Amino acid sequence: MSFARAAEIEQTLEIAANSSGDLNGAVYARLFAAYPETEPLFALDRDGQVRGAMMAHVFQTILDFIGARHYAHRFIQTEIVTHEGYNVPRDAFAAFFAMVRDELRTVCADGWTPAMESAWEQLLNEIGAYVAAAPKVG
């Protein structure tokens, strides 16, 4: 199963890669503003390598999810369970993908189109279904 709107998602990623490169700081600033309880979880990540690795996984997951879905759908569910073990609320995990979208929208600026918005909404809805279906911890 592949995602019918993959081209629009890929286009947003390409624009961002060509214009700003590193989205880590801005995406994590969004996370910490919305879920301040998550910031202390990164106390030992002084150089940002953990956040960088997590963002790399997010982008790899998105690309697989809109492509062949070799692993992304299961990876999302597994990572929800892992993050709940760190006391990260399930809604924070799901919201992180929306925060990535929001930062991509900011970076794309005038290049962001209604088709991109629609594709991201569809993608977030599909990811949300996997988040909702993930087994509960405890």
C-alpha positions as CSV (number, residue, x, y, z in Angstrom):
1,M,0.0,0.0,0.0
2,S,1.4,3.4,-0.9
3,F,0.3,6.9,-0.3
4,A,-1.4,8.5,-3.3
5,R,-0.2,12.0,-2.5
6,A,3.5,11.1,-2.1
7,A,4.7,13.7,-4.7
8,E,3.3,16.6,-2.6
9,I,4.9,15.4,0.6
10,E,8.2,14.8,-1.1
11,Q,8.0,18.3,-2.6
12,T,7.7,19.9,0.8
13,L,10.7,17.9,2.0
14,E,12.8,18.9,-1.0
15,I,11.9,22.6,-0.6
16,A,12.8,22.5,3.1
17,A,16.1,20.6,2.4
18,N,17.1,23.2,-0.2
19,S,16.1,26.2,1.8
20,S,17.0,25.6,5.4
21,G,18.4,22.1,5.8
22,D,18.2,21.5,9.6
23,L,14.7,21.7,11.0
24,N,15.6,20.2,14.4
25,G,15.7,23.3,16.5
26,A,12.4,24.7,15.3
27,V,10.5,21.4,15.5
28,Y,11.8,20.7,19.0
29,A,11.0,24.3,20.0
30,R,7.4,23.6,18.9
31,L,7.4,20.3,20.9
32,F,8.7,21.8,24.1
33,A,6.3,24.8,23.8
34,A,3.3,22.4,23.4
35,Y,4.5,19.7,25.7
36,P,6.9,21.2,28.2
37,E,7.1,18.0,30.2
38,T,9.1,16.4,27.3
39,E,12.0,18.9,27.4
40,P,13.6,17.3,30.6
41,L,13.7,14.0,28.7
42,F,16.5,15.5,26.6
43,A,18.6,16.8,29.5
44,L,21.5,14.6,28.5
45,D,21.3,15.5,24.8
46,R,23.6,18.5,25.1
47,D,24.8,18.5,21.6
48,G,21.5,17.6,19.9
49,Q,22.6,14.3,18.5
50,V,19.7,12.4,20.0
51,R,17.2,14.9,18.6
52,G,19.0,14.8,15.2
53,A,18.8,11.0,15.1
54,M,15.1,11.1,16.1
55,M,14.4,13.6,13.3
56,A,16.2,11.4,10.8
57,H,14.0,8.5,11.9
58,V,10.9,10.7,11.5
59,F,11.9,11.7,7.9
60,Q,12.8,8.1,7.0
61,T,9.5,6.9,8.5
62,I,7.5,9.5,6.5
63,L,9.3,8.6,3.3
64,D,8.6,4.9,3.8
65,F,5.0,5.6,4.9
66,I,4.3,7.4,1.6
67,G,6.2,4.8,-0.3
68,A,6.3,1.0,0.0
69,R,5.5,0.9,3.7
70,H,8.1,-1.7,4.4
71,Y,8.3,-0.8,8.0
72,A,6.9,2.6,8.8
73,H,3.4,1.6,9.9
74,R,4.8,-0.9,12.4
75,F,7.7,1.4,13.4
76,I,5.2,4.1,14.4
77,Q,3.2,1.7,16.6
78,T,6.4,0.3,18.2
79,E,7.8,3.8,18.9
80,I,4.5,4.8,20.5
81,V,5.0,2.0,23.0
82,T,8.6,2.9,23.5
83,H,7.8,6.6,24.1
84,E,5.0,5.8,26.5
85,G,7.7,3.9,28.5
86,Y,9.4,7.3,28.8
87,N,6.1,8.9,29.9
88,V,5.7,10.7,26.6
89,P,1.9,11.1,26.1
90,R,0.5,9.4,23.0
91,D,-0.9,12.6,21.8
92,A,2.5,14.3,22.0
93,F,3.9,11.5,19.8
94,A,1.1,12.0,17.2
95,A,1.4,15.7,17.4
96,F,5.1,15.6,16.6
97,F,4.3,14.7,13.0
98,A,2.0,17.7,12.8
99,M,4.7,19.9,14.2
100,V,7.1,18.7,11.4
101,R,4.4,19.6,8.9
102,D,3.9,23.0,10.5
103,E,7.6,23.7,10.3
104,L,7.8,22.6,6.7
105,R,4.9,24.9,6.0
106,T,6.8,27.8,7.6
107,V,10.0,27.0,5.6
108,C,8.2,26.5,2.3
109,A,6.4,29.9,2.9
110,D,4.9,31.0,-0.4
111,G,5.8,27.7,-2.0
112,W,3.3,25.9,0.2
113,T,0.3,25.0,-1.8
114,P,-3.3,23.9,-1.1
115,A,-2.3,20.5,-2.6
116,M,0.5,20.2,-0.1
117,E,-1.7,21.1,2.8
118,S,-4.3,18.5,1.7
119,A,-1.6,15.8,1.2
120,W,-0.2,16.5,4.7
121,E,-3.7,16.4,6.2
122,Q,-4.3,13.0,4.6
123,L,-0.9,11.8,5.7
124,L,-1.5,12.9,9.3
125,N,-4.9,11.3,9.3
126,E,-3.4,8.0,8.2
127,I,-0.6,8.2,10.7
128,G,-3.1,9.0,13.3
129,A,-5.0,5.8,12.6
130,Y,-1.8,3.8,13.3
131,V,-1.2,5.8,16.5
132,A,-4.7,5.1,17.7
133,A,-4.3,1.4,16.9
134,A,-1.1,1.0,18.8
135,P,-1.3,-1.3,21.8
136,K,-1.6,0.5,25.2
137,V,1.2,0.3,27.7
138,G,0.4,-1.2,31.1
